Amino acid sequence: MNYKDKGFVDFFDFSSFIGDYLLKISLILLSIIFFSTPLLYASRIKDIASFEGVRDNHLIGYGLVVGLDGTGDKSGTEFTIQSLVNMLNRLGVKVSSGDVKVKNVAAVIVTSELSPFKNAGSRVDVVVSSIGDAKSLQGGTLLFTPLKGADGNIYVVAQGSVSVGGGFLAGAEGTSVQKNHLTVGRIPNGGLVEKEVPLRFENNIMLVLKQIDFTTSSKVAKKINAVFGGEIAFPVDGSRIRLSLPETFNGRSVDFLSNVEKIRVSVDTISKVVINERTGTIIIGENVSILPVAISHGSLSVEITTRRQISQPLPFSSGKTVVQPEADVSVNEGKSRLLMVEGATLGELIRALNALGVTPRDLIALLQAMKAAGALQAEIEFI
């Protein structure tokens, strides 16, 4: 074998080595993609569930916004006048309700959300909404307003300048320009927490799913037990999983809950089709399937046109010009086809309906008809 032959053999062996190496790398990458695909659809537990008791609490109160530039409630708003007089009397100012003008004052409802981990002295945002006939809350100041919870106790006290984020301009001849909604405002950090919501974690903690599903509840419990290596999670029903604090996390419940939140679980959902008839929006879930069914789709259009015939009288006659409408009616029936759909997947359903050339409005009628025939294995929900 000469030098060239030897070089050719070496080059061929090297090319074969590179080819085998690339083939092995490709197989490894395909295996990684194949086995990790289910994880792409897995959700974190913190996104599909919450711990019992860890929720926001609604607060509400009644107050007055003062300092408005003539855009407050009108003089006929009795509850605003009464509230202003009562406030002034408590401050030691004796006034009569007939002497009070409220054009710079507006009665408002104040709302806020209080989380269970807000301590006394913390700040929360509050929302101020007019309940009278005020035109704008821009530039106003909310006076001392206690906010109560569902139990009647005061948890937050609100006060501060109202931020509306809009504008109102009035012209000399009654014209006006308004930007944004001016009768609802916000006070960032305007609420001072006076009383915190009591919440304490014991050894047994309840995990609550946001969507009730027995399969998902069982999956979550099994996944938690697999991660922590013990029977610490027990599914109570379709929405609740009871958790026991492991011995390794004694005194560290926050660390335990943090680790639980990070666990990823594949969520199981029911087959559902969501329809909004007002906008023609249709959302079809991944698990929607259909039984073998024959679908026929046709369209019937009726077109009515009106032509006007003008009858003109002879010159120098006493007749009048007459307009006589004449209507033409034409009926067109579109071509219809009978299509057999035997697929059990969403893809087969979409391909079949696209082959029929249906519009969203027609698709809504077809889905309802297939559901009535028992072929559509899904729940239809109208929103």
C-alpha positions in Angstrom: 0.0 0.0 0.0 1.5 3.3 -1.0 1.4 6.5 1.0 -1.7 7.8 -0.7 -3.6 4.6 0.0 -2.5 4.7 3.6 -3.7 8.3 3.9 -7.0 7.4 2.3 -7.5 4.6 4.8 -6.6 6.9 7.7 -9.0 9.5 6.5 -11.8 7.0 6.1 -11.3 5.6 9.6 -11.3 9.1 11.0 -14.5 10.0 9.2 -16.2 6.8 10.5 -15.1 7.7 14.0 -16.6 11.2 13.7 -19.8 9.7 12.3 -20.2 7.2 15.1 -19.4 10.0 17.7 -22.1 12.3 16.2 -24.6 9.4 16.1 -24.1 8.7 19.8 -24.4 12.4 20.7 -27.6 12.6 18.7 -29.1 9.5 20.4 -28.2 11.0 23.8 -29.9 14.3 23.0 -33.0 12.6 21.7 -33.2 10.5 24.9 -32.9 13.6 27.0 -35.6 15.4 25.0 -37.9 12.3 25.1 -37.6 11.6 28.8 -37.8 15.3 29.8 -40.8 16.1 27.7 -43.3 15.4 30.6 -41.4 17.8 32.8 -42.2 20.6 30.3 -45.8 20.3 31.2 -45.3 20.0 34.9 -46.3 22.9 37.2 -44.9 24.0 40.5 -47.0 23.2 43.5 -47.0 26.9 44.4 -48.8 27.6 41.1 -51.5 25.1 41.5 -52.1 25.1 45.3 -51.8 27.2 48.4 -51.5 26.5 52.1 -54.7 26.7 54.1 -55.0 30.0 55.9 -52.4 31.8 53.7 -54.7 34.2 51.9 -55.5 37.9 51.7 -58.3 39.3 53.8 -60.7 42.0 52.5 -61.1 45.2 54.5 -63.6 48.0 54.0 -64.4 51.4 55.5 -66.3 54.6 54.9 -64.5 57.9 54.8 -64.3 61.5 53.4 -62.0 63.0 50.8 -61.5 66.7 51.3 -59.6 69.4 49.4 -61.3 68.9 46.1 -61.5 71.9 43.6 -65.3 72.1 43.4 -65.6 68.5 42.0 -67.0 67.0 45.2 -70.6 65.8 46.0 -73.5 68.1 45.3 -75.4 69.9 48.1 -78.3 67.4 47.8 -76.0 64.5 48.9 -77.4 64.1 52.5 -75.0 61.4 53.8 -72.0 63.5 52.8 -73.3 66.5 54.7 -74.2 64.4 57.7 -70.8 62.7 57.8 -69.0 66.1 57.6 -71.1 67.6 60.4 -70.5 64.6 62.6 -66.8 64.7 62.0 -66.7 68.5 62.8 -68.7 67.9 66.0 -66.2 65.2 67.1 -63.4 67.7 66.5 -65.2 70.3 68.7 -66.6 72.4 66.0 -70.4 73.0 66.3 -72.1 73.6 62.9 -75.5 73.2 61.4 -76.1 71.0 58.5 -77.8 73.9 56.7 -74.5 75.9 56.8 -72.3 73.2 55.2 -71.3 73.2 51.6 -69.8 69.9 50.3 -68.6 70.8 46.8 -65.0 70.3 48.0 -65.9 67.1 49.9 -66.7 63.6 48.6 -68.0 60.5 50.5 -66.0 57.4 49.6 -65.7 53.7 50.3 -62.1 52.6 51.1 -61.0 49.1 50.5 -57.7 47.2 51.0 -56.2 43.7 51.1 -54.4 42.5 54.2 -52.1 39.4 54.0 -51.7 37.2 57.0 -48.0 38.1 57.4 -48.4 41.8 57.7 -47.3 42.9 61.2 -48.6 45.9 63.2 -46.9 49.0 61.8 -46.6 47.7 58.3 -48.1 49.6 55.3 -50.6 48.5 52.7 -52.2 50.2 49.6 -55.8 51.4 49.8 -58.3 52.1 47.0 -60.7 55.0 47.4 -64.0 54.9 45.4 -66.7 57.7 45.3 -70.2 56.7 46.3 -71.8 60.1 45.8 -72.1 62.3 42.7 -68.5 63.7 42.8 -67.0 64.5 39.4 -63.4 63.8 40.4 -61.2 62.9 43.4 -58.1 64.4 41.9 -56.1 66.4 44.4 -58.1 65.3 47.4 -56.9 63.9 50.7 -58.5 61.0 52.5 -59.2 61.7 56.2 -58.6 59.2 59.0 -60.6 56.1 58.0 -60.7 52.8 60.0 -60.9 49.7 57.8 -62.7 46.6 59.3 -62.6 42.9 58.4 -65.5 40.5 58.2 -65.4 40.0 62.0 -66.0 43.7 62.6 -62.6 44.4 64.1 -60.4 47.3 62.9 -57.2 46.1 61.2 -56.0 49.1 59.2 -56.3 52.8 59.4 -56.1 54.7 56.1 -55.2 58.3 55.4 -53.3 60.3 52.8 -53.3 62.0 49.4 -55.4 60.3 46.7 -53.6 59.5 43.4 -56.1 59.4 40.5 -53.7 59.4 37.5 -56.0 61.3 35.2 -57.3 64.8 34.5 -60.5 66.9 34.0 -60.6 70.1 32.0 -63.8 72.2 31.6 -64.3 74.9 29.0 -66.1 78.2 29.3 -69.0 77.0 27.1 -69.7 73.7 28.9 -67.3 71.6 26.9 -65.0 69.2 28.9 -62.2 66.7 28.4 -61.6 63.8 30.8 -58.7 61.4 30.9 -58.9 58.1 32.8 -61.4 57.3 35.5 -61.5 60.2 38.0 -63.9 58.9 40.7 -61.6 56.0 41.8 -58.1 56.6 43.3 -55.4 54.9 45.1 -53.2 55.7 48.1 -49.9 53.8 47.9 -48.9 52.7 51.4 -51.8 54.7 52.7 -53.0 52.1 55.2 -51.2 51.5 58.5 -51.7 48.1 60.0 -53.0 48.3 63.5 -53.8 44.6 64.1 -52.3 41.6 62.3 -54.2 38.5 61.2 -53.3 35.6 63.5 -51.8 32.6 61.6 -49.7 29.9 63.0 -48.4 26.7 61.4 -48.7 23.5 63.4 -47.1 20.1 62.6 -50.1 19.3 60.4 -50.4 21.6 57.4 -53.2 21.5 54.8 -52.3 22.0 51.1 -55.4 23.2 49.1 -55.5 22.8 45.3 -56.9 25.7 43.3 -58.8 23.3 41.0 -60.6 20.3 42.4 -59.2 17.1 40.9 -58.8 13.8 42.6 -56.1 12.6 40.1 -54.0 15.7 40.7 -54.5 15.5 44.5 -53.1 11.9 44.4 -50.2 12.9 42.1 -49.2 15.7 44.4 -49.2 13.5 47.5 -47.2 10.8 45.8 -44.7 13.3 44.5 -44.2 14.9 47.9 -43.7 11.5 49.5 -41.2 10.5 46.8 -39.1 13.7 47.2 -39.0 13.6 51.1 -38.8 9.8 51.3 -41.6 9.2 53.7 -45.3 9.1 54.1 -45.7 12.8 55.0 -48.5 13.7 52.5 -52.0 12.2 52.6 -54.7 13.2 50.1 -57.9 14.0 52.0 -60.1 14.7 49.0 -60.0 16.2 45.6 -58.7 19.5 46.8 -56.8 19.0 50.1 -53.6 17.2 51.0 -52.6 16.9 54.6 -48.8 17.4 55.2 -46.9 16.3 58.3 -43.8 18.2 59.2 -40.8 15.8 58.9 -38.5 15.3 61.9 -35.6 16.7 59.9 -37.5 20.0 59.6 -38.5 20.4 63.3 -38.6 24.1 64.0 -38.1 24.9 60.3 -41.6 24.9 58.9 -40.8 27.7 56.5 -37.9 25.7 54.9 -40.2 22.7 54.5 -43.0 24.7 52.9 -40.5 26.3 50.6 -39.2 22.9 49.4 -42.8 21.7 48.9 -43.6 24.8 46.7 -40.7 24.0 44.4 -41.8 20.5 43.5 -43.1 20.1 40.0 -46.2 17.9 39.3 -48.0 17.1 36.1 -51.5 18.5 36.5 -54.5 16.5 35.3 -57.5 18.4 34.1 -60.9 17.5 32.7 -61.6 17.7 29.0 -63.3 21.1 28.4 -64.3 23.4 25.6 -64.7 27.0 26.5 -66.9 29.2 24.3 -67.6 32.9 24.3 -70.5 33.5 21.9 -70.2 37.3 22.1 -66.7 37.4 20.6 -66.7 34.0 18.8 -63.8 32.8 20.9 -63.3 29.0 21.3 -60.7 27.4 23.5 -60.3 23.6 23.2 -58.4 21.7 25.8 -55.6 19.2 25.0 -57.5 16.2 26.3 -60.6 16.8 24.2 -61.5 13.7 22.2 -64.3 12.6 19.9 -66.0 9.3 19.1 -66.4 8.3 15.4 -68.9 10.7 13.9 -70.0 11.9 10.5 -70.2 15.7 10.1 -72.0 17.6 7.4 -71.7 21.3 7.1 -73.6 23.5 4.7 -74.6 27.2 4.4 -77.7 28.8 3.2 -77.6 32.5 2.3 -80.5 34.7 1.3 -79.8 38.0 -0.4 -82.4 40.6 -0.8 -81.8 43.6 -3.0 -84.2 46.6 -3.5 -84.3 48.6 -6.7 -86.2 51.8 -6.9 -88.2 52.6 -10.1 -89.0 56.2 -10.7 -92.1 57.1 -12.6 -92.0 60.6 -14.1 -95.3 62.3 -15.2 -95.7 63.9 -18.6 -94.8 67.6 -19.1 -97.4 70.1 -18.1 -99.5 67.3 -16.5 -100.9 67.3 -13.0 -99.2 64.0 -12.1 -96.6 63.5 -9.5 -93.3 61.7 -9.5 -93.7 58.3 -7.9 -90.9 56.0 -6.6 -91.8 52.4 -6.8 -89.5 49.9 -4.9 -89.0 46.5 -6.4 -87.4 43.7 -4.4 -85.3 40.9 -5.8 -84.7 37.8 -3.6 -82.0 35.3 -4.4 -81.2 32.1 -2.4 -77.8 30.5 -2.6 -77.0 27.2 -0.9 -73.4 26.5 -0.3 -71.9 23.1 -1.1 -72.0 20.7 1.8 -69.9 17.6 2.4 -70.3 14.6 4.6 -67.0 14.0 6.4 -66.2 11.0 8.6 -64.1 11.8 11.7 -62.7 8.8 13.4 -59.8 10.3 15.3 -59.7 10.4 19.0 -57.4 13.3 19.4 -57.7 17.1 19.2 -55.6 17.2 16.1 -58.0 15.0 14.2 -60.9 17.2 15.3 -59.2 20.4 14.2 -58.1 18.9 10.8 -61.7 17.7 10.1 -63.3 21.0 11.0 -60.7 23.0 9.0 -61.4 20.7 6.0 -65.1 21.7 6.2 -64.0 25.4 6.2 -66.1 26.3 9.2 -66.1 29.7 10.8 -66.0 30.2 14.6 -69.8 30.8 14.7 -70.3 27.6 12.7 -67.9 25.8 14.9 -69.9 26.7 18.0 -73.0 25.1 16.5 -71.0 22.0 15.4 -69.6 21.5 18.9 -73.0 21.8 20.5 -74.4 19.3 18.0 -71.6 16.8 18.6 -72.1 17.2 22.3 -75.8 16.5 22.0 -75.0 13.4 19.8 -72.7 12.1 22.5 -69.6 12.2 20.2 -67.8 15.1 21.9 -66.1 13.7 25.0 -65.7 17.0 26.8 -67.5 19.6 28.9 -68.7 22.7 27.2 -68.5 25.9 29.3 -70.0 29.2 28.1 -68.5 32.4 29.4 
